[in-house]
């Protein structure tokens, strides 16, 4: 029997407001170079993930949604 103050299994799992999408992250150069993929809800979040994952400045990255 669970107490009122305890969380149930479903309450403990956070549900994102927006679904995570798959994004290809490129180094914006001439020609553009594919660095890899990340999962994020928006292009800005995808670039932020790319900054951390690929160790590149955000000004040099671009994200393209994968289908």
N, C-alpha and C positions, 0 to 999 in steps of 0.2 A: 504494500500500500504506500503510495507516494504522498508525501506531505505537500501542502499547498506551496511552501516556499521552494521546493525542489523543481527543477526544470525537467520536463519529459524529453524523450529522445528527439521529437520533432521540434520542440522549442529551442533546443540547443543548437540546431543547425541553422546558420544564417542563410537567408534567401536573398540574392541580389535583386535590386529593383529592375535592372536591365539584364537580359541574358548575356553571357560572355560569348563573344564572337571570335573567330580566328582571323588574325591579321598577319600579313607578310610585312616585314620591316626591311627597308632598303636604306643603304647609305646613299644619300642624294648627291651624287657626283656625276660626272660625264664619262662613261656611261654609269647608270645607277648599279649598285652592287647589292644583291640579296644577302642579308645577314641571317635571317631565320624567321620563325613565326612566334607569335605570342597570342595569348588569349586576353581580351579586354572588352569592355562594353562600348567604348568610344575610341575614335582615332587618337585623341589626346592621351587617354589612358594607355593605349597601345604604344605610343611613343615614349611615355614615361617608363613602361615596362622595358622597352628597347634600350633606353638609357642605362638602366640597371643591368640588364642581361648582356648587352653587347659592349658596354663601356665606351659609349660614344656620346658626344654632346647632342642635345636635342635639336639644335639648329641644323645638324647634318643628317637627321633622320626623317624618313617619310613612311607612313603606314598605308597599306592598301588592303581593303577587306577581301578575304578569300571567300570564294563561293562554295 
